[in-house]
Amino acid sequence: MPDLPTAQESGLDGYDVTTWTAFFLPKGAPQEIVAKLNEAAHAAMDAPAIKARMLEIGVAGIAPERRSPEYLAGYVADEIARWEGPIKSAGLQVD
């Protein structure tokens, strides 16, 4: 959509929103399962064919230091804190 102005061009200074994807397991999932899934996800993201395809479709990879379950837990907590106020003030809710 080349004629659509960016958020910045529309006057929304500091607007920074990205999409992300993660695997979530039930609370209390065995640590060895979490580690095995994390290891498999790392291997897939680091595979040359996957990296090339992601770049081809405009998807930036995630740095290895940001791929741990601990990092994800902190990131999710930060995102909840970041969006809770705007969502509640707008009166939005899940149906």
Stockholm file with secondary structure:
# STOCKHOLM 1.0

chainA/1-95         MPDLPTAQESGLDGYDVTTWTAFFLPKGAPQEIVAKLNEAAHAAMDAPAIKARMLEIGVAGIAPERRSPEYLAGYVADEIARWEGPIKSAGLQVD
#=GR chainA/1-95 SS CTTSCCTTTTTCTTCCCCCCCCCCCCTTCCHHHHHHHHHHHHHHHHSHHHHHHHHHTTCCCCCGGGCSHHHHHHHHHHHHHHHHHHHHHTTCCCC
#=GC SS_cons        CTTSCCTTTTTCTTCCCCCCCCCCCCTTCCHHHHHHHHHHHHHHHHSHHHHHHHHHTTCCCCCGGGCSHHHHHHHHHHHHHHHHHHHHHTTCCCC
//
